[in-house]
Amino acid sequence: MTDTDAPTTLSGTYAIDPAHSRVGFVARHAMVTKVRGSFNEVEGSGEFDADDPGSSHFELTIKAHSIDTRNADRDNHLRGNDFFDMDNHPEITFNSTAVEKVDDDTYRVTGDLTIKGVTNPVTFDLELSGPAVDPFGFTRIGLEGSKQVNRKDWGIAWNAPLETGGFLVSEKVTLEFEIAAVKQADS
């Protein structure tokens, strides 16, 4: 790609590229190790205004049944009432309420995260990479960040005490975002 191929502006409407994105989490297990997982079905879109980040907004929808921790028994437990209660709450959603520029590569995003029917505000930083034009002529950006939350704030309180003290699953969970977004042709 030459300099003349680079997009002249970041502003526009974007859609998440689910094949190149990851929304995941990390939780401590048995107080000795970390379990990592992700959701394999994620979709979302938004409007990004590089000149006025405060007017930017986006939404994200995660299918709870798509949870994948590489362990079928654990995944089934997480889908059940003890954790995500997937039958009654099939989606996890995030809707931004504020976006602000922190520096040339970082944006602070605030929004409403709804899990298991409970909505709480969260704020996290996303590092922007790109834009880049792929071999098919599509403009892409990348957004990456993480946020530690307390799962009990969303009513996910199940746990089991350990014989040596402590609990099986940590209350604090780190949410991880690695998003590839494609600029839509009409923007």
Secondary structure, DSSP 8 states (H G I E B T S, - for coil): --GGGS-S---EEEEE-GGG-EEEEEEEETTTEEEEEEES-EEEEEEE-SS-GGG-EEEEEEEGGGEE-S-HHHHHHHHSTTTT-TTT--EEEEEEEEEEEEETTEEEEEEEEEETTEEEEEEEEEEEEEEEE-TTS-EEEEEEEEEEEEGGGGT-----B-TTSSBSEEEEEEEEEEEEEEE-TT-
